[in-house]
Amino acid sequence: MSKNRDDFSEPTKRNLARRVNYKCSFPECLKPTEGPHTDPNKYLSVGVAAHISAASETGPRYNEDLSEAERKDITNGIWLCETHARMIDKDAKRYPVETLNEWKTISEGIALKELEGIKAEEKVANPILEAEIRFASGGQTNNGFNFAATFKEHGGKGPISPLQKLYNFTQHWHYQLVIYNNSTKPAFNIQLNNNSPLTYIEKVSKVNNLAPLESMKVDIHLDKPFVGMGKDSSKIIKAFVPKDLIDKTVELKYLNENRDEIVSILTFEEDGISNKVLVSKDEE
């Protein structure tokens, strides 16, 4: 096996650069790699014809199954700026052959669109909506003595003292869900989908928007039945978030200016809710 480097020819290097309009092929860069020098007869170049599979057996992503001709071929090259050429070789595990080939295809596609005069679609920054819950009110409503539950609890035997009686209660947790737009972009058509035991979510108008750095409030309730003694019910309703809601979710859906849908998952926790963006079509 040869220990020499299988370097690209000069024509191959030029063709790699020309196929991407002399721009770096890293998708988040795409910067020009050539420009004017102070000497009018010279130019500056920070572009590199980088090997996808290494030119020598000690290099990153080396493939022993490739022939010398295949290593030197344009299909094994990608045009990058000096920074990203170094980056892909410093961490070959993070930047495998498949990833580099994908970058190459994307950057050549962009260059072709530019050549055809097709304006590249501008990426629209997404608004960032986050939410929290504020306790509004709570407690319990005594709906009266539960004869059947009491006698079942005590095996159908009497007499039963007042301290043994079981009652029907309705337990209440009422919150304000405060939704913040923590960005400089507006959010549109905000909707809430309930995947939790919540018994009430205030209806949001189908046509709505939330301006940058503004907030909106939505009432949400959990009202649940409880059969037992008053002291037991009192212990339960002390919780800021009851066990019934822990780990349950509400979907917060909204659109960006391109009408791409973003879905944030609001998950109930003991001390409030957590926020997580689950889907952003803008990033698919």
ChimeraX attribute file (.defattr): number of C-alpha atoms within 10 A of each C-alpha:
attribute: neighborCount
match mode: 1-to-1
recipient: residues
	/A:1	7
	/A:2	8
	/A:3	9
	/A:4	10
	/A:5	15
	/A:6	19
	/A:7	19
	/A:8	20
	/A:9	12
	/A:10	10
	/A:11	10
	/A:12	17
	/A:13	20
	/A:14	14
	/A:15	15
	/A:16	24
	/A:17	24
	/A:18	14
	/A:19	18
	/A:20	25
	/A:21	23
	/A:22	25
	/A:23	24
	/A:24	29
	/A:25	29
	/A:26	21
	/A:27	13
	/A:28	8
	/A:29	12
	/A:30	18
	/A:31	16
	/A:32	17
	/A:33	19
	/A:34	16
	/A:35	11
	/A:36	11
	/A:37	11
	/A:38	8
	/A:39	8
	/A:40	7
	/A:41	7
	/A:42	10
	/A:43	11
	/A:44	12
	/A:45	15
	/A:46	15
	/A:47	22
	/A:48	22
	/A:49	25
	/A:50	24
	/A:51	29
	/A:52	28
	/A:53	23
	/A:54	22
	/A:55	24
	/A:56	21
	/A:57	17
	/A:58	10
	/A:59	14
	/A:60	21
	/A:61	21
	/A:62	18
	/A:63	16
	/A:64	13
	/A:65	8
	/A:66	12
	/A:67	11
	/A:68	17
	/A:69	12
	/A:70	14
	/A:71	25
	/A:72	21
	/A:73	17
	/A:74	19
	/A:75	14
	/A:76	21
	/A:77	24
	/A:78	26
	/A:79	31
	/A:80	29
	/A:81	25
	/A:82	16
	/A:83	12
	/A:84	18
	/A:85	20
	/A:86	13
	/A:87	13
	/A:88	21
	/A:89	19
	/A:90	12
	/A:91	12
	/A:92	16
	/A:93	11
	/A:94	11
	/A:95	16
	/A:96	16
	/A:97	18
	/A:98	10
	/A:99	12
	/A:100	20
	/A:101	16
	/A:102	13
	/A:103	18
	/A:104	25
	/A:105	14
	/A:106	16
	/A:107	22
	/A:108	19
	/A:109	14
	/A:110	21
	/A:111	20
	/A:112	15
	/A:113	13
	/A:114	14
	/A:115	11
	/A:116	9
	/A:117	9
	/A:118	11
	/A:119	10
	/A:120	10
	/A:121	6
	/A:122	7
	/A:123	9
	/A:124	13
	/A:125	13
	/A:126	22
	/A:127	23
	/A:128	20
	/A:129	28
	/A:130	21
	/A:131	21
	/A:132	17
	/A:133	21
	/A:134	14
	/A:135	14
	/A:136	13
	/A:137	11
	/A:138	17
	/A:139	16
	/A:140	20
	/A:141	15
	/A:142	13
	/A:143	13
	/A:144	10
	/A:145	16
	/A:146	15
	/A:147	13
	/A:148	10
	/A:149	17
	/A:150	20
	/A:151	17
	/A:152	10
	/A:153	14
	/A:154	13
	/A:155	9
	/A:156	12
	/A:157	10
	/A:158	8
	/A:159	9
	/A:160	12
	/A:161	7
	/A:162	7
	/A:163	8
	/A:164	14
	/A:165	18
	/A:166	21
	/A:167	20
	/A:168	21
	/A:169	22
	/A:170	17
	/A:171	19
	/A:172	18
	/A:173	22
	/A:174	19
	/A:175	22
	/A:176	19
	/A:177	21
	/A:178	15
	/A:179	19
	/A:180	19
	/A:181	20
	/A:182	17
	/A:183	17
	/A:184	14
	/A:185	19
	/A:186	21
	/A:187	25
	/A:188	21
	/A:189	17
	/A:190	21
	/A:191	18
	/A:192	19
	/A:193	12
	/A:194	16
	/A:195	12
	/A:196	17
	/A:197	16
	/A:198	19
	/A:199	11
	/A:200	13
	/A:201	17
	/A:202	13
	/A:203	11
	/A:204	13
	/A:205	10
	/A:206	10
	/A:207	9
	/A:208	13
	/A:209	16
	/A:210	20
	/A:211	18
	/A:212	17
	/A:213	15
	/A:214	14
	/A:215	15
	/A:216	14
	/A:217	17
	/A:218	15
	/A:219	16
	/A:220	19
	/A:221	20
	/A:222	21
	/A:223	17
	/A:224	15
	/A:225	13
	/A:226	20
	/A:227	18
	/A:228	19
	/A:229	17
	/A:230	18
	/A:231	8
	/A:232	11
	/A:233	20
	/A:234	13
	/A:235	9
	/A:236	16
	/A:237	16
	/A:238	12
	/A:239	12
	/A:240	16
	/A:241	21
	/A:242	17
	/A:243	13
	/A:244	13
	/A:245	16
	/A:246	17
	/A:247	14
	/A:248	18
	/A:249	22
	/A:250	19
	/A:251	20
	/A:252	22
	/A:253	20
	/A:254	24
	/A:255	21
	/A:256	22
	/A:257	14
	/A:258	12
	/A:259	14
	/A:260	15
	/A:261	19
	/A:262	23
	/A:263	20
	/A:264	23
	/A:265	22
	/A:266	25
	/A:267	19
	/A:268	23
	/A:269	17
	/A:270	13
	/A:271	12
	/A:272	16
	/A:273	21
	/A:274	17
	/A:275	18
	/A:276	14
	/A:277	16
	/A:278	11
	/A:279	14
	/A:280	15
	/A:281	13
	/A:282	15
	/A:283	9
	/A:284	5
